[in-house]
Amino acid sequence: MKRISSIFLIIILLVGISCKNESSDKKINPGEVWNDTDGNPINAHGGGFLFHNGKYYWFGEIKKGKTWLVPGQTWECYRTNAGGVSCYSSENLTDWKFEGVALAPNTSDSTHDLHTSKVLERPKVIYNEKTKKFVMWLHIDSQDYSYARAGVATADKPEGPYSFIESIRPNGQMSRDMSLFKDDDGKAYHIFSSEMNATMHISLLTDDYLKPTGTVNRIFIDKSREAPAMFKHKGKYYLVTSGCTGWSPNPALLGSADTILGEWIEMYNPCKGPNADSTFFAQSTYVLPIEGKADQFIFMADRWNKTN
């Protein structure tokens, strides 16, 4: 499902928990416009989350301005100018403060990977204890999605600003929809749709999290899965993905493995209730473990509006 403007949707996965915050008496309302503490709609699509020093940080695509259909495509390739990556912070998951533009777009050089004419999607950030750097990976593409690369940037603070290093085809392979996962042992993995979106790759990163090591696990081979969101529960690994159906939502699929580089098993659609067969009209982007609550998770997905 290629992307443009979205509404962020939050539901509960695995266990039922209240999203009500006792101090602010607010609730998370799935599918509704969500304002930040300044009263502006949160603009952070295809988002990823980081918990650091008592705060949650939300990173996402900045989407605004005119929408257009890229000519000459065989699918509905709607686009808007790439606005860079935003960052919001919160201590309670309901009240989000706008921290600024974490990774700014390039507005002058059309050949630059971060130029507004490019596609900048699904930013994810993890912290490297060894280098003391915050490391961001994101999907970087051309307007027609033929570039299929992953970009990496670093910062000294979670909110940035992030300095862009480069974009690559990891291990020489296409990379589109992507996520990051940092394991309990400190190893980090880049998960991405590859091989014309036919197969998902799990790529072990170097110790500094800046490059692939060449160790890759090809999973869901020829299954055409995208929008990966990985998490771990009681020593087992789980991965939520969507099918590839253009702009139209489809059923999510949960996969599991005993080891991240081992065999992955396709399980079932983890969504339950009305509209579960369309992932509640949305597409997965992240699964957030709730800090201090070992059995509680929040599943994030975007509702994409292709023409706006």
BALUMLUM-322004 format. One line per 8 residues: number of its first residue (from 1); their letters; for each residue x, y, z of N, C-alpha, C, CB. Coordinates in steps of 0.001 Angstrom, whole numbers. Glycine has a CB too. Layout:
NUM) A) X:Y:Z:X:Y:Z:X:Y:Z:X:Y:Z | ...
This chain:
1) MKRISSIF) 868:-1190:0:0:0:0:896:1228:0:-977:12:1243 | 1018:1917:-1107:1842:3108:-1157:1139:4238:-423:2149:3505:-2612 | 1904:5260:-82:1402:6143:937:1322:7606:558:2223:6011:2107 | 409:8293:1214:368:9768:1218:-195:10171:2569:-511:10356:15 | -1119:11097:2645:-1599:11614:3920:-2345:10546:4720:-2502:12815:3688 | -2271:10615:6044:-2856:9559:6857:-3424:10076:8162:-1832:8505:7140 | -4244:9242:8784:-4694:9464:10148:-4110:8339:10978:-6266:9517:10254 | -3530:8674:12120:-2903:7657:12948:-3964:6948:13782:-1820:8279:13856
9) LIIILLVG) -3919:5625:13767:-4901:4796:14444:-4198:3955:15486:-5667:3906:13443 | -4724:3892:16687:-4122:3066:17723:-5159:2102:18274:-3536:3938:18851 | -4786:816:18314:-5639:-198:18903:-4789:-1037:19846:-6315:-1082:17809 | -5406:-1962:20532:-4693:-2781:21500:-4437:-4170:20927:-5484:-2879:22815 | -3237:-4663:21126:-2834:-5969:20640:-2435:-6847:21823:-1673:-5847:19626 | -2803:-8090:21779:-2454:-9134:22736:-3251:-9076:24039:-1000:-9049:23049 | -3308:-7950:24674:-4066:-7859:25924:-4883:-6583:25924:-3125:-7902:27154 | -5976:-6581:26643:-6793:-5369:26727:-6275:-4448:27803:-8251:-5716:26997
17) ISCKNESS) -5894:-3230:27425:-5475:-2255:28429:-6210:-958:28182:-3940:-2032:28400 | -6322:-167:29205:-6966:1132:29061:-5969:2128:28507:-7535:1624:30406 | -6387:2900:27531:-5544:3981:27014:-5858:5284:27727:-5737:4146:25498 | -6611:5224:28803:-6937:6430:29551:-5770:6803:30444:-8219:6235:30384 | -5422:8064:30446:-4342:8555:31280:-4931:9193:32525:-3455:9559:30511 | -4536:8683:33692:-5175:9116:34934:-4906:10578:35250:-4704:8258:36081 | -3697:11064:34884:-3369:12435:35253:-4076:13445:34358:-1867:12649:35188 | -4224:13111:33063:-4826:14078:32148:-6283:13763:31856:-4047:14124:30855
25) DKKINPGE) -6738:12568:32276:-8116:12139:32051:-8457:12162:30557:-9091:13038:32835 | -7478:11822:29730:-7686:11766:28304:-7661:10320:27826:-6631:12594:27575 | -8245:10119:26663:-8210:8806:26048:-7663:8924:24634:-9610:8163:26042 | -7066:7822:24170:-6670:7722:22779:-7892:7272:21992:-5465:6738:22589 | -8262:8025:20978:-9451:7730:20189:-9042:7292:18788:-10386:8958:20123 | -9043:5991:18513:-8567:5488:17221:-9297:6114:16043:-8718:3989:17164 | -8533:6507:15042:-9100:6995:13791:-9492:8451:13790:-10273:6200:13452 | -9382:9135:14925:-9754:10549:14989:-8503:11435:14891:-10527:10848:16301
33) VWNDTDGN) -8714:12682:14485:-7601:13637:14451:-7064:13822:15866:-8051:15008:13847 | -5758:13792:15995:-5109:13853:17304:-4257:15112:17349:-4242:12575:17577 | -4545:16020:18260:-3812:17277:18364:-2641:17166:19329:-4742:18391:18807 | -1596:17930:19049:-478:18001:19982:-793:19006:21088:828:18390:19247 | 164:19273:21963:-90:20155:23108:-258:21605:22698:1036:20043:24108 | 85:21946:21472:-147:23298:20950:-1486:23407:20227:980:23697:20005 | -2228:22304:20167:-3528:22316:19517:-3490:22047:18022:-4175:23616:19752 | -2336:21664:17491:-2216:21367:16071:-2285:19863:15831:-906:21939:15511
41) PINAHGGG) -2887:19428:14720:-2927:17988:14424:-1515:17409:14344:-3680:17729:13100 | -1309:16263:14983:-11:15596:14919:256:15174:13479:39:14366:15876 | 1424:15546:12972:1806:15264:11592:3020:14349:11629:2108:16584:10792 | 2770:13046:11760:3861:12078:11939:3403:10715:11452:4312:12003:13428 | 3316:10574:10136:2721:9378:9533:3763:8285:9313:2051:9732:8204 | 3302:7036:9201:4220:5914:9033:5208:5852:10183:4966:6023:7704 | 4730:6125:11378:5591:6471:12506:6330:5330:13173:4796:7134:13508 | 7325:5729:13960:8071:4826:14818:8249:5470:16181:9438:4467:14195
49) FLFHNGKY) 8500:4649:17211:8568:5148:18580:9866:4733:19255:7377:4647:19387 | 10311:5584:20159:11503:5330:20964:11193:5716:22396:12741:6118:20425 | 11543:4860:23349:11441:5218:24766:12849:5469:25278:10722:4093:25603 | 13070:6678:25861:14410:7037:26319:14308:7976:27508:15228:7689:25182 | 14947:7591:28609:15010:8423:29817:13632:8923:30256:15930:9611:29578 | 12669:8013:30304:11358:8337:30844:10395:8977:29881:11517:9212:31977 | 10789:9153:28626:9919:9772:27632:9761:8871:26417:10470:11135:27210 | 8578:8971:25808:8342:8355:24515:8568:9421:23432:6893:7748:24430
57) YWFGEIKK) 9210:9003:22364:9417:9892:21214:8755:9264:19988:10949:10145:20956 | 7982:10072:19281:7241:9640:18105:7833:10344:16884:5710:9948:18252 | 8324:9552:15927:8894:10063:14686:7983:9675:13525:10337:9519:14465 | 7786:10585:12580:6923:10249:11460:7099:11169:10274:5507:10272:11894 | 6507:10777:9162:6563:11564:7930:5723:12840:8075:6066:10724:6725 | 6273:13955:7628:5525:15204:7555:4828:15258:6194:6465:16449:7765 | 3488:15268:6204:2706:15291:4973:1833:16539:4953:1840:14012:4843 | 2023:17397:3966:1175:18577:3821:1340:19119:2405:1531:19668:4885
65) GKTWLVPG) 401:19945:1990:491:20555:678:-276:19791:-385:1918:20673:275 | -62:20160:-1618:-800:19635:-2764:-495:18152:-2992:-464:20439:-4023 | -1530:17420:-3374:-1392:16017:-3760:-1565:15895:-5263:-2422:15126:-3015 | -727:15081:-5896:-860:14878:-7337:-609:13417:-7690:114:15791:-8107 | -1064:13039:-8895:-881:11683:-9400:333:11680:-10323:-2162:11174:-10147 | 1338:10867:-9985:2538:10777:-10811:2164:10173:-12162:3643:9928:-10108 | 2450:10852:-13262:2036:10345:-14573:2831:9114:-15007:2183:11433:-15615 | 2213:8326:-15865:2904:7203:-16478:3012:5954:-15635:4236:7618:-16849
73) QTWECYRT) 2267:5863:-14524:2338:4699:-13652:1183:3737:-13928:2326:5135:-12184 | 1402:2465:-13593:359:1454:-13783:-517:1308:-12546:986:110:-14133 | -206:2070:-11493:-1012:2044:-10276:-1253:3494:-9841:-306:1212:-9135 | -2105:3683:-8863:-2473:5031:-8427:-1377:5624:-7550:-3812:5011:-7667 | -335:6118:-8196:849:6627:-7497:652:8096:-7136:2119:6450:-8366 | -133:8345:-6107:-345:9709:-5627:815:10141:-4737:-1679:9815:-4859 | 1197:11407:-4829:2339:11917:-4097:2046:13303:-3531:3569:11958:-4998 | 2816:13664:-2535:2899:15038:-2058:4359:15309:-1733:1972:15281:-806
81) NAGGVSCY) 4769:16563:-1689:6172:16866:-1427:6636:16256:-109:6392:18375:-1409 | 7840:15688:-123:8427:15139:1093:8732:16276:2063:9710:14328:773 | 8222:16171:3277:8390:17247:4249:9409:16971:5322:7106:17536:4888 | 10126:15834:5207:11074:15467:6252:10422:14641:7341:11697:16704:6853 | 11082:14566:8486:10641:13733:9606:10391:14617:10833:11698:12631:9928 | 9227:14479:11412:8880:15220:12627:9191:14402:13870:7399:15613:12614 | 9239:15084:15015:9422:14402:16299:8500:15016:17340:10899:14483:16767 | 7826:14155:18098:6972:14560:19215:7415:13769:20451:5441:14314:18891
89) SSENLTDW) 7203:14338:21626:7556:13637:22864:6371:13616:23823:8774:14303:23537 | 6341:12574:24671:5265:12433:25643:5736:11581:26813:4012:11814:24990 | 5199:11865:27982:5463:11042:29155:4292:10137:29479:5783:11914:30347 | 3144:10346:28788:1941:9583:29156:1212:8966:27962:989:10476:29902 | 1742:9123:26759:1191:8539:25525:-80:9219:25022:906:7087:25746 | -569:10224:25724:-1741:10954:25232:-1420:12399:24884:-2846:10918:26265 | -560:13040:25667:-194:14433:25434:1163:14487:24733:-159:15230:26771 | 1169:14952:23484:2382:14941:22671:2843:16359:22350:2147:14159:21377
97) KFEGVALA) 4084:16656:22704:4694:17957:22444:5492:17895:21139:5606:18386:23629 | 5282:18869:20276:6040:18945:19034:7462:19394:19333:5363:19908:18031 | 8430:18527:19036:9841:18832:19299:10529:19467:18098:10580:17570:19698 | 9866:19447:16947:10452:20061:15766:10672:19070:14647:11747:20715:16116 | 11337:19555:13614:11676:18706:12468:12982:17986:12789:11802:19549:11139 | 12906:16678:12962:14090:15904:13353:15060:15731:12194:13676:14536:13883 | 14514:15476:11006:15331:15342:9799:14703:16220:8728:15434:13841:9324 | 15397:17283:8367:14834:18269:7442:14988:17811:5997:15507:19635:7637
105) PNTSDSTH) 14020:18157:5150:14153:17855:3733:15105:18834:3058:12786:17889:3049 | 15603:18460:1897:16421:19351:1087:15516:20056:92:17558:18574:360 | 15608:21371:33:14696:22136:-818:15359:22713:-2062:14087:23250:-26 | 16683:22482:-2231:17391:23157:-3317:18044:22229:-4335:18427:24035:-2743 | 18415:21018:-3933:19155:20106:-4809:18273:18916:-5167:20470:19626:-4131 | 17758:18893:-6385:16814:17847:-6789:17458:16471:-6870:16204:18193:-8124 | 18796:16408:-6856:19477:15114:-6896:19709:14538:-5499:20805:15250:-7620 | 19461:15332:-4470:19714:14897:-3089:18667:13874:-2655:19710:16109:-2122
113) DLHTSKVL) 19102:12902:-1856:18190:11851:-1382:17017:12403:-587:18946:10858:-532 | 17215:13534:85:16174:14094:950:15417:15241:284:16786:14577:2250 | 15584:15418:-1007:14896:16511:-1687:13387:16338:-1605:15339:16596:-3149 | 12677:17444:-1602:11219:17394:-1455:10533:16614:-2576:10662:18797:-1409 | 11211:16425:-3686:10628:15653:-4791:10708:14152:-4569:11320:16001:-6083 | 11479:13741:-3550:11663:12315:-3278:10557:11784:-2356:13047:12067:-2645 | 10623:10498:-2074:9725:9845:-1116:10524:9561:153:9106:8518:-1711 | 10056:10079:1291:10697:9828:2589:9650:9208:3498:11290:11152:3220
121) ERPKVIYN) 9839:7935:3863:8776:7205:4543:9282:6367:5718:8066:6316:3561 | 8352:6078:6637:8507:5099:7717:9794:5258:8532:8464:3721:7141 | 10087:6449:9053:11291:6629:9862:11193:5866:11185:11530:8118:10130 | 12298:5235:11552:12389:4520:12823:13714:4888:13474:12268:2968:12620 | 13725:5007:14817:14914:5441:15554:15213:4476:16687:14727:6865:16103 | 16481:4118:16838:16945:3329:17976:18192:3999:18560:17247:1851:17552 | 18501:3671:19812:19646:4285:20492:20773:3269:20600:19244:4809:21901 | 21992:3731:20313:23165:2880:20405:23966:3256:21652:24038:3002:19129
129) EKTKKFVM) 23966:2363:22629:24647:2645:23891:26154:2777:23725:24342:1560:24892 | 26719:2077:22751:28173:2110:22564:28639:3437:21979:28614:966:21657 | 27943:3917:20972:28360:5155:20305:27683:6389:20883:28065:5068:18825 | 26664:6174:21727:25873:7259:22305:25154:8076:21221:26775:8176:23141 | 24821:7421:20142:24128:8071:19044:22714:7512:18890:24915:7901:17742 | 21808:8402:18495:20476:7991:18081:20519:7773:16574:19386:9055:18482 | 20070:6615:16132:20222:6222:14732:18850:6081:14092:21017:4900:14609 | 18652:6805:12997:17405:6761:12247:17619:6063:10909:16851:8178:12032
137) WLHIDSQD) 16731:5124:10592:16646:4552:9255:15277:4919:8682:16862:2991:9280 | 15228:5116:7361:13960:5419:6707:14008:4962:5252:13645:6932:6793 | 12827:4780:4688:12688:4417:3278:12842:5673:2428:11316:3728:3006 | 13742:5627:1463:13952:6738:528:13686:6238:-880:15400:7321:648 | 12883:6987:-1625:12524:6521:-2955:12321:7693:-3904:11264:5664:-2897 | 12261:7376:-5188:11897:8342:-6211:10377:8426:-6290:12506:7956:-7588 | 9868:9385:-7046:8424:9578:-7138:7702:8321:-7599:8113:10716:-8080 | 8338:7551:-8487:7693:6350:-9020:8088:5082:-8267:8034:6194:-10482
145) YSYARAGV) 8789:5228:-7136:9177:4120:-6263:10160:3149:-6919:7949:3367:-5827 | 10949:3623:-7879:11925:2751:-8526:13303:2806:-7854:12055:3127:-9989 | 13526:3796:-6992:14822:3977:-6322:15048:2893:-5271:14903:5372:-5668 | 14032:2654:-4437:14000:1518:-3491:15257:1429:-2634:13821:212:-4251 | 15482:2461:-1821:16675:2500:-981:16303:2784:480:17659:3567:-1500 | 17277:2560:1358:17130:2884:2769:18167:3926:3136:17273:1621:3658 | 17754:4931:3912:18663:5984:4342:18947:5882:5825:18089:7352:4013 | 20096:6412:6239:20478:6377:7645:20982:7753:8061:21558:5292:7901
153) ATADKPEG) 20614:8161:9293:21016:9453:9847:21256:9279:11344:19932:10555:9574 | 22016:10187:11945:22320:10092:13369:22153:11441:14050:23741:9568:13580 | 21975:11377:15385:21851:12593:16193:22397:12319:17586:20370:13075:16266 | 22700:13404:18298:23184:13291:19673:22049:13339:20688:24178:14398:19967 | 20874:13793:20254:19693:13865:21109:18544:13146:20407:19315:15350:21430 | 17604:12584:21164:16522:11845:20506:15710:12697:19549:15607:11257:21537 | 15506:13971:19892:14688:14835:19042:15472:15399:17856:14116:15976:19863 | 16780:15177:17825:17605:15663:16741:18159:17047:16999:16826:15666:15477
161) PYSFIESI) 18653:17726:15963:18508:17385:14553:19398:16212:14123:18823:18593:13709 | 18916:15447:13135:19641:14297:12613:20464:14698:11403:18675:13167:12249 | 21681:14167:11340:22574:14399:10208:22504:13198:9273:24037:14646:10686 | 22147:13465:8035:22005:12389:7048:23377:11878:6620:21208:12878:5815 | 23530:10558:6569:24804:9953:6179:24774:9507:4724:25132:8763:7086 | 23827:8621:4390:23762:8090:3038:22495:7271:2870:25004:7239:2722 | 22221:6914:1609:21203:5907:1327:21868:4750:594:20026:6505:485 | 21332:3556:808:21917:2352:203:20805:1386:-183:22922:1667:1178
169) RPNGQMSR) 21142:449:-1016:20338:-755:-1174:20982:-1808:-286:20253:-1226:-2690 | 20383:-2126:855:21037:-2992:1843:21403:-4348:1249:20131:-3189:3057 | 22670:-4700:1391:23167:-5968:853:22909:-6080:-646:22516:-7142:1580 | 22810:-4905:-1310:22572:-4883:-2739:21144:-5176:-3156:23457:-5842:-3384 | 20207:-5128:-2188:18822:-5489:-2446:17899:-4277:-2338:18374:-6576:-1479 | 16773:-4322:-3069:15750:-3284:-2949:15268:-3182:-1508:14565:-3576:-3891 | 14943:-1963:-1095:14393:-1756:237:13284:-722:149:15493:-1310:1239 | 12062:-1132:507:10942:-187:519:10358:-130:1942:9838:-605:-529
177) DMSLFKDD) 9111:-509:2156:8547:-442:3512:9509:-1085:4505:7160:-1143:3571 | 9745:-396:5633:10784:-887:6537:10477:-574:7996:12123:-290:6160 | 11219:-1257:8869:11174:-984:10294:12529:-1334:10888:10031:-1780:10988 | 12724:-983:12166:13906:-1370:12922:13474:-2166:14142:14735:-130:13338 | 14349:-3058:14584:14096:-3787:15831:15414:-3939:16570:13443:-5185:15556 | 15416:-3515:17838:16587:-3659:18698:16285:-4743:19727:16957:-2301:19397 | 17099:-5776:19746:16864:-6926:20619:17437:-6681:22018:17483:-8194:20009 | 17118:-7585:22932:17552:-7453:24329:19072:-7480:24466:16944:-8566:25171
185) DGKAYHIF) 19760:-8140:23525:21216:-8235:23588:21922:-7052:22937:21668:-9506:22932 | 21154:-6057:22485:21734:-4869:21876:21918:-4960:20381:23030:-4585:22496 | 21714:-6131:19801:21814:-6252:18350:20588:-5607:17697:21941:-7743:17929 | 20812:-5023:16528:19729:-4333:15843:19535:-4898:14445:20007:-2830:15775 | 18282:-4824:13979:17913:-5423:12708:17076:-4444:11890:17145:-6736:12931 | 17331:-4444:10601:16577:-3657:9632:15649:-4629:8906:17532:-2890:8622 | 14342:-4396:9001:13344:-5273:8387:12715:-4521:7224:12255:-5727:9426 | 12705:-5102:6033:12218:-4350:4887:11672:-5254:3780:13326:-3483:4339
193) SSEMNATM) 10725:-4696:3015:10198:-5363:1834:11225:-5262:724:8842:-4750:1396 | 11501:-6383:67:12531:-6414:-952:12077:-7262:-2134:13843:-6951:-375 | 12967:-7375:-3114:12721:-8210:-4293:11384:-7858:-4946:12746:-9699:-3909 | 11236:-6573:-5290:9981:-6064:-5860:8807:-6287:-4908:9695:-6741:-7211 | 9083:-6160:-3610:8091:-6332:-2533:7606:-7770:-2384:6900:-5434:-2786 | 8250:-8720:-3054:7789:-10113:-2994:8208:-10814:-1712:8316:-10883:-4180 | 9337:-10385:-1126:9932:-11105:5:10392:-10121:1068:11117:-11980:-461 | 10195:-10480:2330:10646:-9649:3444:12068:-10054:3844:9678:-9776:4655
201) HISLLTDD) 12913:-9060:4114:14275:-9310:4556:14446:-8830:6001:15288:-8607:3620 | 15152:-9618:6799:15596:-9208:8135:17109:-9157:8092:15080:-10191:9266 | 17667:-7951:8192:19094:-7735:8000:19751:-7299:9306:19337:-6689:6904 | 20725:-8076:9770:21488:-7719:10960:22371:-6510:10652:22347:-8919:11449 | 22329:-5509:11545:23135:-4308:11368:24477:-4430:12097:22369:-3079:11871 | 25425:-3611:11689:26717:-3559:12370:26530:-3038:13795:27716:-2664:11589 | 27581:-3147:14596:27480:-2760:16006:27123:-1293:16192:28779:-3052:16713 | 27471:-436:15216:27120:980:15318:25758:1287:14708:28177:1824:14647
209) YLKPTGTV) 25085:269:14174:23738:358:13582:23699:1158:12288:22786:979:14572 | 24857:1398:11663:24902:2283:10498:24934:1541:9161:26102:3174:10596 | 25229:256:9174:25341:-501:7932:24841:-1933:8131:26799:-506:7433 | 24454:-2587:7037:24127:-4009:7128:25403:-4837:7231:23294:-4456:5908 | 25324:-5961:7923:26490:-6839:8076:26605:-7846:6939:26418:-7576:9402 | 25539:-8028:6188:25507:-9076:5170:24758:-10314:5641:26915:-9456:4771 | 24474:-10383:6942:23677:-11492:7470:22195:-11173:7286:24005:-11753:8976 | 21504:-11977:6500:20126:-11694:6114:19273:-12943:6250:20061:-11159:4679
217) NRIFIDKS) 18053:-12745:6725:17059:-13816:6758:15926:-13430:5804:16519:-14058:8223 | 15725:-14202:4743:14628:-13962:3788:13401:-14721:4281:15022:-14413:2320 | 12335:-13992:4570:11144:-14619:5115:9922:-14245:4268:10937:-14203:6588 | 8845:-15006:4446:7615:-14786:3670:7958:-14674:2179:6870:-13498:4160 | 8727:-15627:1699:9233:-15605:323:8078:-15706:-660:10240:-16755:87 | 8051:-14764:-1601:7024:-14690:-2650:5613:-14528:-2080:7080:-15938:-3517 | 5519:-13937:-890:4211:-13722:-254:3719:-12282:-420:4289:-14069:1232 | 4575:-11384:-920:4209:-9980:-1161:3636:-9318:94:3192:-9889:-2303
225) REAPAMFK) 4496:-9189:1102:4121:-8541:2351:4884:-7219:2493:4403:-9475:3562 | 4269:-6242:3147:4920:-4962:3414:4455:-4429:4764:4617:-3940:2287 | 4831:-3189:5084:4446:-2515:6329:4812:-3331:7569:2950:-2235:6326 | 6098:-3710:7737:6487:-4560:8865:6482:-3829:10202:7852:-5132:8620 | 6026:-4527:11242:6062:-4017:12623:6429:-5186:13525:4675:-3373:13053 | 7642:-5167:14076:8158:-6302:14848:8150:-6012:16342:9573:-6651:14398 | 7901:-7056:17140:8017:-6947:18590:8355:-8311:19169:6711:-6393:19215 | 8675:-8335:20461:9086:-9554:21150:8251:-9727:22406:10594:-9516:21497
233) HKGKYYLV) 7842:-10954:22666:7012:-11228:23837:7359:-12599:24391:5505:-11146:23485 | 7816:-12626:25651:8190:-13865:26332:9174:-14692:25516:6954:-14689:26631 | 10184:-13999:24989:11262:-14671:24278:10952:-15046:22843:11636:-15879:25006 | 9755:-14771:22369:9354:-15114:21011:9217:-13844:20182:8029:-15911:21012 | 9547:-13936:18912:9505:-12785:18012:8217:-12806:17196:10736:-12775:17077 | 7645:-11618:16993:6412:-11491:16214:6581:-10379:15192:5191:-11208:17135 | 5908:-10539:14059:5974:-9548:13000:4592:-9394:12374:7025:-9945:11933 | 4071:-8163:12420:2812:-7842:11749:3146:-7226:10399:1928:-6873:12611
241) TSGCTGWS) 2490:-7688:9340:2673:-7122:8010:1311:-6964:7342:3611:-8013:7150 | 1308:-6237:6227:107:-6142:5399:390:-6749:4040:-360:-4671:5254 | -671:-6991:3276:-511:-7399:1900:-203:-6198:1026:-1758:-8114:1406 | 88:-6438:-235:375:-5374:-1198:-837:-5198:-2103:1655:-5696:-2037 | -1697:-4245:-1740:-2926:-4031:-2506:-3110:-2560:-2858:-4138:-4536:-1720 | -2003:-1898:-3229:-2093:-493:-3578:-2574:335:-2402:-3016:-301:-4763 | -3560:1176:-2643:-4091:2027:-1571:-5136:1320:-725:-4688:3283:-2157 | -5651:211:-1196:-6763:-452:-503:-6255:-1245:695:-7526:-1381:-1466
249) PNPALLGS) -6841:-1064:1876:-6427:-1840:3049:-6775:-3308:2882:-7083:-1290:4317 | -6103:-4146:3643:-6278:-5592:3542:-6045:-6228:4908:-5314:-6197:2484 | -6276:-7524:5064:-6072:-8155:6367:-4603:-8171:6771:-6615:-9574:6351 | -4326:-7844:8010:-2972:-7973:8542:-2639:-9451:8713:-2828:-7214:9893 | -1348:-9733:8813:-892:-11095:9067:150:-11063:10165:-319:-11749:7781 | -3:-11936:11149:963:-12074:12231:1850:-13274:11944:252:-12224:13605 | 3158:-13067:12008:4117:-14152:11901:4899:-14282:13193:5065:-13928:10721 | 5513:-15438:13415:6270:-15645:14649:7494:-16507:14389:5387:-16291:15722
257) ADTILGEW) 8479:-16367:15292:9707:-17150:15191:10319:-17292:16583:10717:-16487:14205 | 11023:-18401:16797:11735:-18595:18059:13067:-17853:18073:11966:-20080:18311 | 13656:-17680:16903:14876:-16895:16750:14692:-15955:15570:16125:-17813:16548 | 15207:-14749:15679:14922:-13731:14687:15494:-14080:13315:15467:-12406:15146 | 16606:-14812:13298:17214:-15211:12028:16878:-16651:11667:18723:-15035:12090 | 15899:-17210:12369:15478:-18584:12107:14236:-18649:11247:15231:-19309:13402 | 13503:-19743:11379:12308:-19958:10559:11132:-19152:11098:11947:-21452:10511 | 10429:-18478:10204:9242:-17715:10556:7997:-18442:10079:9304:-16302:9957
265) IEMYNPCK) 6983:-18475:10933:5731:-19166:10644:4616:-18150:10464:5378:-20166:11768 | 3846:-18284:9404:2668:-17441:9216:1563:-17943:10142:2197:-17448:7721 | 929:-17024:10873:-59:-17417:11866:-1480:-17040:11427:265:-16768:13209 | -1901:-15801:11683:-3285:-15420:11436:-3396:-13909:11471:-4238:-16065:12470 | -4564:-13394:11150:-4837:-11968:11281:-5026:-11658:12766:-6101:-11548:10445 | -4164:-10822:13364:-4272:-10550:14799:-5400:-9591:15150:-2977:-9993:15307 | -6013:-8969:14152:-7090:-8013:14412:-8411:-8747:14625:-7218:-7006:13248 | -9186:-8279:15578:-10467:-8909:15907:-11557:-7845:15955:-10383:-9668:17264
273) GPNADSTF) -12791:-8241:15623:-13913:-7325:15733:-14279:-6707:14399:-13601:-6243:16727 | -15180:-5719:14420:-15644:-5069:13189:-14486:-4491:12375:-16639:-3963:13525 | -14498:-4740:11076:-13509:-4241:10128:-12115:-4825:10337:-13440:-2752:10217 | -12032:-5937:11050:-10736:-6596:11238:-10162:-7077:9912:-10872:-7775:12205 | -11040:-7407:8955:-10563:-7927:7672:-9908:-6859:6807:-11706:-8552:6916 | -9984:-5596:7229:-9287:-4517:6531:-8287:-3829:7457:-10294:-3493:5983 | -7913:-4513:8555:-7047:-3919:9582:-7622:-2576:10024:-5593:-3740:9049 | -8963:-2557:10181:-9673:-1353:10614:-9435:-198:9627:-9222:-946:12039
281) FAQSTYVL) -9425:-533:8326:-9204:421:7235:-7821:1060:7325:-10281:1509:7253 | -6838:328:7842:-5520:908:8088:-4410:-71:7710:-5384:1316:9559 | -3171:369:7925:-1993:-437:7603:-947:-281:8696:-1404:-33:6231 | -345:-1391:9114:583:-1416:10241:1802:-533:10025:1027:-2826:10502 | 2283:38:11138:3553:762:11110:4445:456:12307:3291:2240:11050 | 3863:131:13494:4715:-89:14669:3914:-783:15765:5296:1253:15191 | 4610:-1596:16567:4037:-2150:17791:4895:-1674:18951:3962:-3721:17740 | 4278:-942:19873:4992:-308:20980:4789:-1074:22283:4531:1140:21149
289) PIEGKADQ) 5866:-1639:22855:5756:-2218:24202:5570:-1101:25221:7015:-3070:24551 | 4634:-1276:26152:4422:-260:27184:5478:-424:28268:2990:-361:27788 | 6218:623:28525:7318:563:29473:6819:178:30856:8049:1899:29528 | 7456:-845:31446:7114:-1294:32781:5924:-2232:32844:6850:-129:33628 | 5342:-2584:31715:4185:-3491:31679:4482:-4577:30648:2845:-2719:31328 | 5013:-5706:31123:5599:-6714:30244:4615:-7318:29248:6188:-7805:31068 | 3327:-7326:29569:2349:-7983:28701:1427:-7010:27980:1524:-8938:29506 | 1836:-5753:27868:953:-4773:27243:1651:-4085:26072:492:-3730:28273
297) FIFMADRW) 926:-4007:24965:1465:-3462:23717:421:-2577:23057:1901:-4597:22754 | 877:-1599:22291:-24:-787:21470:376:-961:20008:25:728:21891 | -611:-1263:19185:-410:-1459:17750:-792:-173:17021:-1248:-2670:17223 | 115:322:16183:-123:1550:15425:-287:1240:13948:1025:2547:15633 | -1241:1927:13337:-1468:1753:11898:-1962:3061:11320:-2487:609:11617 | -1748:3241:10021:-2162:4469:9331:-3360:4214:8436:-1007:5038:8504 | -4290:5181:8451:-5372:5202:7478:-4964:6177:6376:-6747:5614:8142 | -4687:5629:5179:-4178:6457:4090:-5316:7002:3232:-3206:5657:3224
305) NKTN) -5205:8285:2915:-6172:8928:2027:-5404:9318:765:-6866:10190:2712 | -5567:8530:-301:-4675:8652:-1442:-4732:10005:-2147:-4987:7585:-2417 | -5872:10686:-2098:-6010:11936:-2856:-5805:13178:-2007:-7365:11995:-3496 | -5516:13016:-713:-5345:14178:151:-4379:13820:1289:-6719:14659:716
